Amino acid sequence: MRRRGCIKLLTGVAVGWLLAAPVATWAQHAGKVYRIGYLSYSSPGANPHLHEAFRQGMRELGWVEGQDIIIDHRFAEGDVDRLSELAAELVRIDVDVIVTTGTPATIAAQNATSTIPIVAVTLGDPVGLGAVASLGHPGGNITGFSAFVGMDIYGKQLELLKETVPEIREVTILSDPVNPSHALAVRDLKLAAQGLRVRLQLLEARGLKEFDGAFSAMRKEHERALLVISDSVFIRHKTQLADLAARNRFPSMYTVREHVEAGGLMSYGPNLLDVFRRSAAFVDKIFKGAKPNDLPVQQPTKFELVINLKTAKALGITIPPMLLARADEVIE
């Protein structure tokens, strides 16, 4: 009886331990290795710190690359036409989830599969694009983080530009025509500009080869500034954009700090490192059995103002002391 009771006790302890074990332990015990397809519009060398932030997020949740998970990377190198082919390739190798960075990559993955879960990172207006039914109830195979936080962010960016350079009367908006979310952003910028009494000049560039043409088309006026809509390709060529803005003496506003670190004047928007790291939680929940349509799309909650004081001095701009005091970081 004692021996039988001991066996029952040990069995109960073992079952209890298994039930309490994290999914990574279950996967390792069962021999299951999950495959993550990582689809990016950009290139591997453009923003390695962002790709690493996602991997860090997976590690923090207990997943070991090469043991519990394998990440299959596919980079389009800024060529939107390659995205469909790369998305189809990930579907063919039967990945368990597809992580997409940027709106064009998400749309390509959506067109490639309606069954494999898709975790989007920095997706533009997901409802406006028809990627999800609603933020709270996505209703399909897509969930993740939306880069869209409404018209308020564009109004704030224009407001910060005016506060920095009060004489600004016209702002050039640089967008990527192959990014479907940019048309929605331009719509919101037009509404925001009305209240600030600034005119907008709309210019487009698909990548590095079109930057020179776009900048040469900008009217060379002293009462002008540049606002660059966030885009994977623009971030990839952040140094070139910053150099062109400096050469043409345009005060420049961006959405993410990476542009300012490369020499742009200022940025206001979400912290991408935080977004990429937190996106791993969606993958973790899906591997634990959650369905994408049960996981509400999240929006960034951490916003930051970053100012490059060195660039301001080179442009002959004096940043108002009150604005400097509000900045989350000042690069000197």
VEXDREN-2710 file (C-alpha; in Angstrom, 1 decimal):
% VEXDREN-2710
k/r/px/py/pz
1/MET/0.0/0.0/0.0
2/ARG/2.8/2.3/0.9
3/ARG/4.6/1.6/-2.5
4/ARG/1.3/2.2/-4.4
5/GLY/0.6/5.4/-2.5
6/CYS/4.2/6.6/-3.2
7/ILE/3.7/5.9/-7.0
8/LYS/0.4/7.8/-6.9
9/LEU/2.0/10.7/-5.2
10/LEU/5.0/10.9/-7.6
11/THR/2.6/10.6/-10.6
12/GLY/0.5/13.4/-9.3
13/VAL/3.6/15.6/-8.7
14/ALA/4.8/14.9/-12.3
15/VAL/1.4/15.6/-13.8
16/GLY/1.2/18.8/-11.8
17/TRP/4.6/19.9/-12.9
18/LEU/3.8/19.2/-16.6
19/LEU/0.5/21.2/-16.3
20/ALA/2.5/24.1/-14.8
21/ALA/5.3/23.9/-17.3
22/PRO/5.6/26.7/-19.9
23/VAL/4.9/26.0/-23.5
24/ALA/8.6/26.0/-24.4
25/THR/9.1/23.1/-22.0
26/TRP/6.1/21.3/-23.5
27/ALA/7.5/21.9/-27.0
28/GLN/10.9/20.6/-26.1
29/HIS/9.4/17.5/-24.3
30/ALA/7.2/16.7/-27.2
31/GLY/10.1/17.3/-29.8
32/LYS/8.1/20.1/-31.4
33/VAL/10.1/22.9/-33.0
34/TYR/8.0/25.8/-34.2
35/ARG/9.0/27.7/-37.4
36/ILE/8.6/31.4/-37.6
37/GLY/8.5/33.0/-41.0
38/TYR/10.0/36.6/-40.7
39/LEU/9.0/38.7/-43.7
40/SER/10.4/42.2/-44.1
41/TYR/10.1/44.8/-46.8
42/SER/13.6/46.0/-45.8
43/SER/17.1/44.4/-45.7
44/PRO/18.9/42.5/-43.0
45/GLY/21.6/45.1/-42.5
46/ALA/19.3/48.1/-42.4
47/ASN/17.9/47.9/-38.9
48/PRO/19.4/44.9/-37.2
49/HIS/18.6/46.3/-33.7
50/LEU/14.9/46.0/-34.5
51/HIS/15.1/42.4/-35.7
52/GLU/17.1/41.6/-32.7
53/ALA/14.5/43.2/-30.4
54/PHE/11.9/40.7/-31.7
55/ARG/14.3/37.8/-31.0
56/GLN/15.0/39.3/-27.5
57/GLY/11.3/39.3/-26.9
58/MET/11.1/35.6/-27.7
59/ARG/14.0/34.8/-25.4
60/GLU/12.4/36.7/-22.6
61/LEU/9.3/34.5/-23.0
62/GLY/11.4/31.4/-22.7
63/TRP/11.9/30.4/-26.3
64/VAL/15.3/29.1/-27.4
65/GLU/16.3/29.7/-31.0
66/GLY/17.5/26.5/-32.6
67/GLN/15.9/24.4/-29.9
68/ASP/12.2/25.4/-29.5
69/ILE/12.0/27.7/-32.5
70/ILE/13.5/28.3/-35.9
71/ILE/13.2/31.7/-37.6
72/ASP/13.2/31.7/-41.4
73/HIS/14.1/35.2/-42.5
74/ARG/13.0/36.7/-45.9
75/PHE/14.0/40.2/-46.8
76/ALA/12.7/42.0/-49.9
77/GLU/15.6/44.5/-49.9
78/GLY/13.1/47.3/-50.6
79/ASP/11.7/45.6/-53.7
80/VAL/7.9/45.4/-53.2
81/ASP/7.6/43.1/-56.2
82/ARG/9.6/40.4/-54.3
83/LEU/7.3/40.3/-51.3
84/SER/4.6/38.1/-52.9
85/GLU/7.2/35.6/-53.9
86/LEU/8.8/35.5/-50.5
87/ALA/5.5/35.2/-48.7
88/ALA/4.5/32.3/-51.0
89/GLU/7.8/30.7/-50.2
90/LEU/7.1/30.9/-46.4
91/VAL/3.7/29.3/-47.0
92/ARG/5.3/26.5/-49.0
93/ILE/7.8/25.6/-46.2
94/ASP/4.7/25.5/-43.9
95/VAL/5.8/27.9/-41.1
96/ASP/3.7/28.0/-38.0
97/VAL/3.4/31.8/-38.0
98/ILE/4.5/34.7/-40.2
99/VAL/5.8/37.8/-38.6
100/THR/5.7/40.8/-41.0
101/THR/7.4/44.1/-40.7
102/GLY/5.8/47.0/-42.5
103/THR/2.5/47.3/-44.3
104/PRO/3.5/46.0/-47.7
105/ALA/4.9/42.8/-46.2
106/THR/1.7/42.3/-44.2
107/ILE/-0.5/42.7/-47.3
108/ALA/1.7/40.3/-49.2
109/ALA/1.4/37.7/-46.5
110/GLN/-2.4/38.2/-46.3
111/ASN/-2.6/37.5/-50.0
112/ALA/-0.5/34.4/-49.7
113/THR/-2.4/32.7/-46.9
114/SER/-5.7/32.8/-45.0
115/THR/-4.9/30.0/-42.6
116/ILE/-1.3/30.6/-41.2
117/PRO/-1.4/33.1/-38.4
118/ILE/0.2/36.5/-39.3
119/VAL/1.7/38.8/-36.6
120/ALA/2.1/42.2/-38.1
121/VAL/4.6/44.7/-36.7
122/THR/4.1/48.4/-37.5
123/LEU/1.1/47.8/-39.7
124/GLY/-0.5/51.0/-41.0
125/ASP/-4.2/51.6/-40.4
126/PRO/-5.3/48.0/-40.3
127/VAL/-9.0/48.7/-40.4
128/GLY/-8.8/51.3/-43.1
129/LEU/-6.6/48.9/-45.2
130/GLY/-9.1/46.0/-44.7
131/ALA/-6.5/43.8/-43.0
132/VAL/-8.7/43.3/-39.9
133/ALA/-12.4/43.8/-39.2
134/SER/-11.7/45.8/-36.1
135/LEU/-8.8/46.3/-33.6
136/GLY/-10.7/44.5/-30.8
137/HIS/-11.9/41.6/-33.0
138/PRO/-9.6/41.2/-36.0
139/GLY/-11.8/38.4/-37.4
140/GLY/-9.2/36.7/-39.6
141/ASN/-5.6/35.4/-39.4
142/ILE/-3.9/38.8/-38.8
143/THR/-3.1/40.4/-35.5
144/GLY/-0.2/42.3/-34.0
145/PHE/0.8/45.9/-33.6
146/SER/-0.6/48.8/-35.6
147/ALA/1.7/51.8/-36.3
148/PHE/-1.5/53.8/-36.9
149/VAL/-2.4/56.0/-33.9
150/GLY/-4.8/58.4/-35.6
151/MET/-4.6/61.9/-36.9
152/ASP/-3.4/63.2/-33.6
153/ILE/0.2/62.1/-34.2
154/TYR/0.5/64.0/-37.5
155/GLY/-1.1/67.1/-35.9
156/LYS/1.5/66.8/-33.2
157/GLN/4.4/66.5/-35.6
158/LEU/3.3/69.5/-37.6
159/GLU/2.7/71.4/-34.3
160/LEU/6.3/70.6/-33.2
161/LEU/7.7/71.8/-36.5
162/LYS/5.8/75.1/-36.2
163/GLU/7.0/75.5/-32.6
164/THR/10.6/74.8/-33.6
165/VAL/10.5/77.1/-36.7
166/PRO/7.5/79.4/-36.3
167/GLU/8.0/81.0/-39.8
168/ILE/7.2/77.7/-41.6
169/ARG/4.4/78.2/-44.0
170/GLU/4.7/75.1/-46.2
171/VAL/5.6/71.5/-45.3
172/THR/6.8/68.9/-47.9
173/ILE/5.4/65.5/-47.2
174/LEU/7.6/62.6/-48.5
175/SER/5.7/59.3/-49.0
176/ASP/6.2/55.9/-50.6
177/PRO/3.5/55.2/-53.2
178/VAL/3.9/51.5/-52.9
179/ASN/3.0/51.6/-49.2
180/PRO/-0.8/51.5/-49.1
181/SER/-0.9/53.1/-45.6
182/HIS/0.7/56.3/-46.8
183/ALA/-2.4/57.4/-48.8
184/LEU/-4.3/57.2/-45.5
185/ALA/-1.5/59.1/-43.7
186/VAL/-1.6/61.9/-46.3
187/ARG/-5.4/62.2/-45.9
188/ASP/-4.9/62.7/-42.1
189/LEU/-2.0/65.2/-42.7
190/LYS/-4.2/67.3/-44.9
191/LEU/-6.8/67.6/-42.1
192/ALA/-4.2/68.3/-39.5
193/ALA/-2.6/71.0/-41.7
194/GLN/-5.8/73.0/-41.9
195/GLY/-5.9/73.8/-38.3
196/LEU/-2.2/75.0/-38.3
197/ARG/-2.5/77.1/-41.4
198/VAL/0.3/75.4/-43.3
199/ARG/0.3/74.4/-46.9
200/LEU/1.4/70.9/-47.9
201/GLN/3.5/69.9/-50.9
202/LEU/3.2/66.1/-51.6
203/LEU/6.1/64.3/-53.1
204/GLU/6.7/60.5/-53.6
205/ALA/9.8/58.3/-53.7
206/ARG/10.0/54.5/-53.9
207/GLY/13.5/54.3/-52.7
208/LEU/17.1/55.6/-52.9
209/LYS/17.1/56.1/-56.7
210/GLU/14.2/58.5/-56.5
211/PHE/15.3/60.6/-53.5
212/ASP/17.4/63.1/-55.6
213/GLY/14.4/63.7/-58.0
214/ALA/12.0/64.2/-55.1
215/PHE/14.3/66.7/-53.3
216/SER/15.0/68.6/-56.5
217/ALA/11.3/69.0/-57.0
218/MET/10.9/70.7/-53.6
219/ARG/10.5/74.4/-53.8
220/LYS/13.6/76.0/-52.4
221/GLU/12.0/78.4/-49.9
222/HIS/13.1/79.6/-46.5
223/GLU/9.6/79.0/-45.1
224/ARG/9.7/75.3/-45.8
225/ALA/10.1/72.1/-43.7
226/LEU/10.1/68.4/-44.5
227/LEU/8.0/65.6/-42.9
228/VAL/8.8/62.0/-43.8
229/ILE/6.0/59.5/-43.3
230/SER/7.4/56.4/-41.6
231/ASP/8.3/53.6/-44.0
232/SER/10.7/50.6/-43.9
233/VAL/12.5/51.7/-47.0
234/PHE/12.9/55.2/-45.7
235/ILE/14.3/53.9/-42.5
236/ARG/16.7/51.7/-44.5
237/HIS/18.1/54.8/-46.2
238/LYS/17.8/57.1/-43.2
239/THR/21.4/58.4/-43.6
240/GLN/20.8/59.5/-47.2
241/LEU/17.6/61.2/-46.3
242/ALA/19.2/63.1/-43.5
243/ASP/22.1/64.2/-45.7
244/LEU/19.7/65.4/-48.4
245/ALA/17.6/67.3/-45.9
246/ALA/20.8/68.9/-44.4
247/ARG/22.2/69.8/-47.9
248/ASN/18.9/71.5/-48.8
249/ARG/18.7/73.1/-45.4
250/PHE/15.2/71.7/-44.6
251/PRO/14.2/71.3/-41.0
252/SER/12.9/67.7/-40.9
253/MET/10.4/65.8/-38.9
254/TYR/10.2/62.0/-38.7
255/THR/8.1/59.4/-36.8
256/VAL/10.9/57.2/-35.4
257/ARG/14.1/58.1/-33.7
258/GLU/16.3/56.1/-36.1
259/HIS/16.1/59.0/-38.5
260/VAL/17.3/61.5/-35.9
261/GLU/20.2/59.3/-34.8
262/ALA/21.2/59.4/-38.5
263/GLY/21.2/63.2/-38.6
264/GLY/17.6/64.2/-39.0
265/LEU/16.4/67.2/-36.9
266/MET/13.6/65.7/-34.8
267/SER/11.1/62.8/-34.4
268/TYR/7.9/62.2/-32.6
269/GLY/6.3/58.8/-32.5
270/PRO/6.4/55.3/-31.0
271/ASN/9.6/53.6/-29.8
272/LEU/10.1/50.8/-32.4
273/LEU/12.4/48.8/-30.2
274/ASP/9.6/48.5/-27.7
275/VAL/7.1/47.6/-30.4
276/PHE/9.3/44.9/-32.0
277/ARG/10.1/43.4/-28.6
278/ARG/6.5/43.3/-27.5
279/SER/5.3/41.8/-30.7
280/ALA/6.9/38.5/-29.6
281/ALA/4.1/38.1/-27.1
282/PHE/1.6/37.6/-29.9
283/VAL/3.7/34.7/-31.3
284/ASP/4.0/33.2/-27.8
285/LYS/0.3/33.2/-27.3
286/ILE/-0.4/31.7/-30.7
287/PHE/2.1/28.9/-30.0
288/LYS/0.2/28.3/-26.7
289/GLY/-3.1/27.8/-28.7
290/ALA/-4.6/31.3/-29.1
291/LYS/-6.2/32.2/-32.4
292/PRO/-5.3/35.5/-34.2
293/ASN/-8.9/36.6/-34.3
294/ASP/-9.1/36.3/-30.5
295/LEU/-6.0/38.6/-30.0
296/PRO/-6.9/42.3/-30.3
297/VAL/-4.6/44.4/-32.4
298/GLN/-2.5/46.7/-30.2
299/GLN/-1.4/50.2/-30.7
300/PRO/1.9/51.8/-29.4
301/THR/1.6/53.3/-25.9
302/LYS/5.1/54.7/-25.6
303/PHE/5.8/57.9/-27.6
304/GLU/9.0/59.9/-27.6
305/LEU/10.3/63.2/-28.8
306/VAL/13.9/63.1/-29.9
307/ILE/15.9/66.2/-31.1
308/ASN/19.3/66.3/-32.8
309/LEU/20.9/69.5/-31.4
310/LYS/23.9/69.2/-33.7
311/THR/21.7/69.2/-36.7
312/ALA/19.7/72.2/-35.4
313/LYS/23.0/74.2/-35.0
314/ALA/24.1/73.3/-38.5
315/LEU/20.7/74.6/-39.8
316/GLY/21.0/77.8/-37.8
317/ILE/17.9/76.8/-35.7
318/THR/17.6/77.6/-32.1
319/ILE/15.4/75.0/-30.4
320/PRO/13.0/76.7/-27.9
321/PRO/14.1/75.9/-24.3
322/MET/10.7/74.7/-23.4
323/LEU/10.8/72.2/-26.3
324/LEU/14.2/70.9/-25.2
325/ALA/12.9/70.4/-21.7
326/ARG/10.0/68.3/-23.1
327/ALA/12.3/66.1/-25.2
328/ASP/12.8/62.5/-24.2
329/GLU/16.3/62.6/-25.6
330/VAL/18.6/65.3/-27.0
331/ILE/21.4/64.2/-29.3
332/GLU/24.4/66.5/-29.1
END
